[in-house]
């Protein structure tokens, strides 16, 4: 009987030891802090530098590292060097972008899903869903001029829109459709008799916030990059579109505005099936743009070697000798015209060295962060020479 009287006490002590563990842990940590404080007050003054001196040492080392990195940028090969060994450079670009992403080369058993959305006086609209990676699809709109003969093989323009701002709704809650505008990358292409692919890129949440940075970090952690995934989507769409009987596989152009300009430049550099490229409101002195938006602006453009090997002129050198038009608004508020003027001559020298100077054009026009579709299509026309039968009168 006497032994049993100790059982409640033992259970109480066990319960107390379990629930009091955080109290014991806190007391242990507090005692350690007091011990550290005492040691700091009575320890040797030899290794007790002032805060100002310690911060000074840190800043000095930071400046040393910054200078070293600037030297690496200056030592990077120029666009002419890249153009001199295009296949080796193209392979290096793939490594820098971590392209292609894992799963890209695995054949998909899924079919392309095509949905007729409708038609109007301008075009027939079809939405396509193309399998790209496990669980990842490229979606967008395939447009064909209403006046074109259904049996005619049309040249194709990939029209890559930029991020801009969140698209504004019309009074009925829908997004505005095709419209004649400097910013519209489909209107002029249809008018000139081209089929058009309008890709969808990742930019926004439903509430309008940009979540590219989150995806960028997750892609790096998984061994690839967000640009690699988005470029892979365009490449897989090309695989599908160029099998269509209504597309002329030998006449493909890509043009893009802002972020679309980035994707146009890099996708064309990697995929020779794109015969002509127009890059608007993107091409610039990328070092100045990224340094001016530090620490995290345009995070997805900060992939390995992006400011050593892959300044914009070096990527453009991998487009050569294919025709390339650079458009830049002389009042661009995001990418100042001075930067474009500084680096465009590097690309011009590449085309001159290859004996195809007439295939490169750097065009300034009076605008801000804009796109001139008519000028873009005139350039594409000169180099793809589409049949006039598909053009609108």
C-alpha positions, 0 to 999 in steps of 0.5 A, spaced: 500 500 500 505 504 501 509 503 495 502 505 491 502 511 494 508 513 490 505 512 483 501 519 483 507 523 485 512 519 480 507 520 474 506 528 476 514 528 476 514 525 469 508 530 467 512 536 470 518 534 466 515 533 460 511 540 460 517 543 463 522 542 458 521 548 454 522 552 461 529 548 462 531 549 455 530 557 456 534 557 462 540 553 459 540 558 453 539 564 458 545 561 462 549 561 456 548 568 454 550 570 461 556 566 461 558 569 454 556 576 457 561 575 463 566 573 458 566 579 454 567 583 459 573 580 462 576 577 456 582 580 453 581 586 449 586 584 444 581 581 439 575 586 441 575 591 435 570 597 434 564 596 430 566 601 425 573 597 424 569 591 423 564 594 418 570 597 414 574 591 413 567 588 411 566 593 406 573 593 403 572 586 402 566 587 398 569 592 394 575 587 392 570 582 390 566 587 386 572 589 382 574 582 381 567 581 378 567 587 374 574 584 371 570 578 369 565 582 365 570 586 361 574 579 360 568 576 357 569 575 349 565 580 344 560 578 339 565 577 334 568 572 338 562 568 339 560 569 332 567 565 330 565 559 333 557 559 333 556 551 335 560 551 341 558 558 343 550 555 342 552 549 346 555 554 352 548 558 352 544 551 353 549 550 359 548 557 362 541 557 361 540 549 363 537 548 357 533 543 355 530 542 362 529 535 364 524 531 361 524 535 354 527 529 350 522 524 353 517 523 347 510 525 350 504 520 349 499 526 349 496 529 343 496 536 341 489 539 343 486 544 338 479 548 340 476 552 335 475 559 339 471 562 333 472 567 327 471 574 325 472 579 319 480 578 321 482 571 322 480 564 325 482 563 332 484 556 335 487 555 342 492 549 342 495 545 348 501 542 346 505 537 351 512 540 353 514 537 359 511 532 364 505 536 366 507 542 363 503 544 357 504 550 352 498 554 350 496 560 346 492 562 340 493 560 333 491 565 328 490 564 320 488 570 316 480 570 314 482 572 307 487 566 306 485 560 302 484 554 307 489 550 303 495 555 302 501 554 306 502 560 310 509 563 313 508 563 320 510 569 325 511 567 333 508 573 336 511 574 343 508 579 347 511 582 353 509 583 360 507 590 360 502 591 365 496 587 367 491 587 361 485 591 362 478 589 362 473 591 357 466 593 360 463 586 359 469 583 363 473 580 357 480 582 355 480 586 348 481 582 342 485 583 336 486 591 335 490 595 330 495 598 335 503 599 336 503 594 341 499 589 338 503 583 335 498 580 331 494 585 327 500 587 322 502 580 321 495 578 319 494 584 315 501 581 311 498 574 310 501 570 315 499 565 320 500 567 327 502 563 334 500 568 340 504 564 346 502 565 353 508 566 358 508 566 365 507 573 369 501 574 374 497 571 379 490 572 379 490 578 383 496 581 378 502 580 382 508 578 379 510 571 381 516 569 376 521 570 381 518 565 385 518 560 379 525 562 377 528 560 384 525 554 384 527 552 377 534 553 379 534 549 385 531 543 380 537 544 376 534 548 370 531 555 369 525 559 368 527 561 361 529 554 359 522 552 360 519 557 357 523 557 351 522 549 351 515 551 350 516 555 344 520 549 341 515 544 342 510 548 339 514 549 333 515 542 332 507 541 332 506 547 328 511 545 322 507 539 321 501 542 319 499 542 312 497 549 312 504 552 315 510 553 310 515 550 315 521 554 311 518 561 312 518 562 320 519 568 323 519 571 331 518 577 333 517 580 340 516 586 345 519 587 352 519 580 355 517 577 348 523 581 345 528 577 350 524 570 348 525 572 341 532 573 341 534 567 346 529 562 342 532 564 335 539 564 337 537 556 339 533 554 334 535 555 327 528 554 324 526 561 326 529 564 319 528 572 321 527 575 328 525 582 330 526 584 337 523 590 340 524 594 347 529 589 350 536 589 346 540 594 351 546 594 355 544 589 359 550 590 364 547 597 366 540 595 366 541 589 371 546 593 375 541 599 375 535 594 378 539 590 383 539 586 387 533 582 384 530 586 378 529 581 372 531 575 377 530 570 371 535 574 367 541 573 372 543 566 370 550 564 370 554 567 365 549 572 363 553 578 364 560 575 362 558 570 356 551 572 354 550 580 354 545 582 348 550 582 342 553 575 344 546 572 344 545 576 337 551 573 334 548 566 334 542 569 330 547 571 325 547 570 319 539 570 319 536 577 319 535 581 325 531 587 326 532 591 333 527 596 334 528 601 340 524 607 342 528 613 343 524 615 350 524 608 352 523 609 360 525 602 362 531 600 357 534 607 355 536 608 348 543 610 350 544 603 352 541 600 345 546 605 341 552 603 345 551 595 344 548 595 337 554 596 333 557 590 336 552 586 332 553 590 326 560 588 326 558 581 326 554 581 320 559 585 316 564 580 318 559 575 315 558 579 309 551 580 310 550 587 313 544 588 309 540 582 314 541 587 320 538 593 322 538 597 328 532 602 328 530 607 333 523 610 333 519 616 336 516 612 342 517 609 349 517 602 351 513 600 344 513 596 338 512 598 331 508 592 328 508 595 321 516 596 320 517 589 323 513 586 318 516 590 312 523 587 315 520 580 315 517 581 308 523 583 305 527 576 308 521 571 307 517 574 301 510 571 303 506 569 297 501 575 296 495 571 295 494 570 303 495 578 304 489 582 306 488 588 301 
